[in-house]
């Protein structure tokens, strides 16, 4: 049986390492999202050429070697294209940690725990169009322990179950020349969307502080962030926001500190002392530019299943209501044991003072339903509570 392995991380590598040692199974392709992914490293260690995806969301046909009998997907974040499936004699199979059609979606194990299911399970299903909707090849189940977390359930039972089920189905296909197929009964389908809040609107609080925006560039080495954090803590500064990264062996970052006004000069002088260690330090100071009375400051966070059009639809709606975007940060992140991708937006908005927050929340909820994004709205706690529970210093 000649197989192509598509996946990532610990589970993908575990499936590859286990199956390649079993009699009658040969791997013709290993496809991973990055050269340093655990599956990619395992493939290279086994002496195989690893195909690193140019587009982490799609497995193209050329990634699958000619003569492949079966594609195995284990913790993959990319859709296996129709061209890729057509190159495999028996198509492709994947593992989903639920008893499909129950808990289709990104957070199957989390919803198993959230809904108090006494029984959990795993399914091997055919890769096909639809949200985990392909025909089922094999399933197994287990009890859920009282008080068990999603991560504990995955590690104790569902990950080993997935490995065993994939091995069982691959060997069945090798012996009998086909993959079992039982159509899912859509009457019992439930969704397992991302659980955490997807939209939060909060009005900005302006404390009696001064903002220091500090840019740092220099040769990367251990301890740079600690040096910044130690100085912030020493002078009572709040680490409000940051963008820190390593680029071409250089450390580059920008940090926004909120500093008690009486400590601003001392913190700035302390930060400039870092230049003696080879870092370039640029400091911009602001005593808190006031927002015009006709505008109000609003923080927005959005999280949802990654899909095309989220940014354009959101920004169009904001513009139609006269809302300006002062800053915006977007990223694609992976969540839950399924490893599927979600899209995250963090934005600072300037909204007309006459626009009620409740109305904006309502409009955003309608937009989220239209985009099929699960949302929850909430106000920030009063400032005194936030200072006690939510403020991070250094």
N, C-alpha and C positions, 0 to 999 in steps of 0.2 A: 504494500500500500504506500504510494508516494503522496506525501502530504505537504502542504504549504502552511506555515505558521504565521499568523497575524496577531499581534498583541503587544503587550508592554508590561513592565514592572514585575513584581514578584510572582504573581499568578501566571503571567505569560511565560516567564522563564521556567517556572516549576513544571508547567505542562510540557514545554519543549524538552526539558532535561529528562523527564520521566518517560515520555513516549519514544524518544529517539533511542532509548536503551532497550525497548521491547522488541521482541522478535517479529519480523515481517513488516516493520514500519520504517520508512525512510523519508527524510525531509529533503525536498527539492528547493524550498524557498523559506527565508526568514524575513519578515517585514516588520519593521519597528518605526516608531515616530521620531527617534533621535539616535545618533551614533553612540551616545553614552547611556541609553536606556538599558535596563537590566536584561531584557530579552536580546537586544542587539549584542551586548557583551557576551551573553551565553552562546549566541550563534557564532560569533567570531572565535570564541574559545573552542568550539566544536569544529573549526576549520571551514565554516561556510561563509560565502559571500552574503552580506546582509544588505537588503534593500531599505534604505532610509527614505521615508516618504517626503517628497517635496511639499505636498499638501497634507497636513496631519489629519484632515477630515475625510480623505478619500484614498482608497487603494486602487490604483489603476491596473488595467489589464496586463501591462508589461511587467508588473511586479511578480506575476505568477508564472513559474517556469512551465514550458511545454511538457506534457506528459503527466501533469499533476492529477491525482485521483480525487483528492479531497482538501478543501481549505478548512483550517481549524482556527477559530477566533477565540482568543482568551484575553480578556481585559483589554480589548481594543477600543480606541476612541474614534476610529475611522470607519466609514461605511465602505464595505466591500462592493465595488462597482459591478454593474451587470457584465461589463467586459471581463472583469477578473473572474466572476463566477462562471462565465461561459468557457473559460480556459480549464476549468476543473471538471473532470468526468462526472463526479457526483455532487457538484455544487459546493456549498459550504455549511458549516455548523458553528454555533456559538453556545456559550453557557450563560444562563441568567439565574441569579440566586433567588428564585421564587417558584412556586407551583403555578406556572403559566396556565391560563391567562390572568391569574391574580398578580397584582403588583407589577404591571408593565411600567417601566420607566426608570428614571435615574437613581431612585433611592429605594429600591425594593426591600433591602434588609431593614433600613430605617423604618419604613412603613409597617413591616412585619412586627417590629417592636412597638411602634406607636399605636397600632390598632389592637395590641394585646393578643395577637394570634398565638394559640398554644402550640401550633405546628407550623414549621417552616419547611422549605424544600428548595430544590434546584431543578432546572430544566435544560436539556440540550434541545435546541430548536434550529430549524433551517433558516439560514440567512436569506431574507427576502424583504421586499418593501413593507413598510409598516413599523410601528413602534413595538418591537419585540413580539411581532404577531405571526412569525413564521410557524409552520407546522412543527409539532413536538416529536422528537425522536426517542427521548427517554426522560424519565423523572425519578426522583427519590425524595424522601421526606425525613424530618427529624423533629423531636420535641424541642421546644424553646424553654430554657431554664428560667426559673423565677428570678427576676432582677437582672437578667442578662442584657448587656448592651448590644447594639448592632455590630460593633467591631468584634466583641467577644463571640457573638454567634457566628460571624463570618469566619473568624480564625479557628474556632473550635469545630464547627461542623460544615458550614457551607462551602468553604474553599476546598477542604479535602473531598467533599461530596462532588464538587465540580470536576476535580481531577479524576476521580474514579468513574464518573459518568462519561466524560470525554473518552477515556481509555476504552470503556465498554462499547461505546458507539463506533469508535474507529476500528476496533477489532471485529465487530459485527459486520461493518462495511467491507472489511478485508476478506472475511470468510464467505459472505453471501452476495457481495457485489452491489449492494444498495444500502441506503440509509432509511431506517423506519420512519414513517411519516403519519402523524395523526393530527388532523386539523383542530386548532384551538376552538373551543366553544365560547364565542363572543358574549354569550349571556352572562358569563361569570367573570368577565374582564373588569379589572379595576386599575386605576392609574396610581403610580407612585412618583409624583413630581418632587422637585426639590422642596425641602421642608422649611428651611430658614426664611425669614422675612425677605420679600422681594422688593418692596418699596417702603422706605421710611422717610417721612418729611419732618424736619425739625427746624424750628426757628433758631437762628444763631444768637448766642449770648456773647456780649462784648465785655469781658472783664477789664479791670483796671490794670492792663498790662501793655507792654510794648512788643511788637513783633520784630523778630530778627530772622531774616531769610539768609541762610548761610550756604554758600556753594563751596564744595571741596573737590579738588582734583589732584591726583598724584599717584605714584606707583602703588599698586595694590599690595597690601600686606595685612596680616592678622592684627586686630586690635584698633583699627581706625574708628569703627562705630563705637567701641567702648570708650575711646578718648572723648568723643563728642558727648556721649551719654553721661560720663562722669562729670564733665564740666557743667552740663545742664542741671544735673542734680545738685551740684555744689552751690549753684546760684539760684535755686528754686524755680528753674524754668520748666515749662511744660513742653514736651516733645509733641507738637501739634500735628505735624505731617512731614512726610519725607519721601524722596525718590532716590534710592541708592542702588548702584549697580557696578558691575565689573565689565569694562569694555577694553578689549585688546590689551590685557594685563594692567590696565589703569583703573583705579578707583575713581568714580565720579558720582557725586550726589548733591542733593539740595535738601536742606532741613529747615522747617519753619518752627522756630521756638517762640513761645509766649512767655515773656520774661517780666517779673515785677519791675516796675519802672526804676526803682532805686538800685537795681542790680544790672541794668542794661550795659553800662559802660564797663563794668568789671567782667561780665561774661564775654563781651566783645573782645576785650584785651586778652583774656585767657584763650579764646579761640584763635586769635591772631598768632599766639605763641606756637601754634602747630606748624607755622611756616618754617620754623627752624628744623623740623623733621622731614622737610622735603615736600610738604603739601602746599598747594596754592589755595588760599582762603579769601573769599570775597563775601562781604557782609553788607546787606541792605537793611536799613532800619525804617520802621514805620510805626508811628504812634497811634495807628488804628484809624485809617481813613474812614470817615463816616459815610454811611450809605444815605443818599438823598432821602428826604422825608417822604417823597413820592414812591419809594421802593422799600421792600423788606427783604432781608436775607433769609434764604431757605436752603437747607441741605437735603439732597436727594440721593438715595441709594436704590439701585434696581438690580435684581438678580433673577435670571430665568434661563430656561433651556436655550442654548445657543442656536440662533437662527438668523437668516438674512433679514435686514430691515428694522431691527430694534432701534438703532441710533437714529435713522432717518425718520421713523414714525414718531419717536419721542420728541426729537428736536422740532419737528414740524408742529406738533401739538403745542409745545411751549411757546414757539414763535407766534402762533395764532392768538395766544392769550397775553402777548406783550411781555413775556418773561425772557430775560437775558441770561445767558450762561456765562458766569464769570470764570469758572474753571470746570474742566471735565476730565475724568480719568476712566479709561475702559480697559478691561482685561478678560481673557478667556481662562477659566480655571476648571479644574477637575474636582469632582465631588462624589463622595460615596464610594462604596466598594465596586460599583459598576464601572467607574472610571469615565463616565460620559461627561461631555463638556457643557459647561454653563457659561453664560456671559454676564459680566458684572459692570455696572456703571456707578461711579461716584461723581456727583456734580454739585457745585455751589451756584445757586441761582439768585437772581435779583428779580423779585416779583412785584408787580404794582401793589401798592398798599391797599388799594380798594378790592383786590382779589382775595376772597376769603380762603383760608387754608382748607376748610371743609370742602369748598367747591373744587379746589385744585385736587384734593384727594379723590373726590368723586370722579373727576374727569380722567385722572390717571388710572383709576380702577377700571373704567370703561375701556380705556386704551389697552390695558393689560389683558382684559378678557378678549378683546379683538385680536391681540397678538398671541393668544393662548399661553400667556405667562401667568403663573400662580403668584398672587401678591398678598401682602398684608400691610396695613398702614398703622402708624402709631406716632404719637408725639413724644418728644424728648422729656425726661423727668424734669421737675423744677430745678433751677440752678443749684440750690443748696444740696439737694440729693445727689446731683451729678458730681459735685465736687467731692463728696464723700465716697462715692462708689465707682465713678467712671473716669476720673481724672488720672492720667498716667504721667508721672514725672520722670524725666530722664530715660 
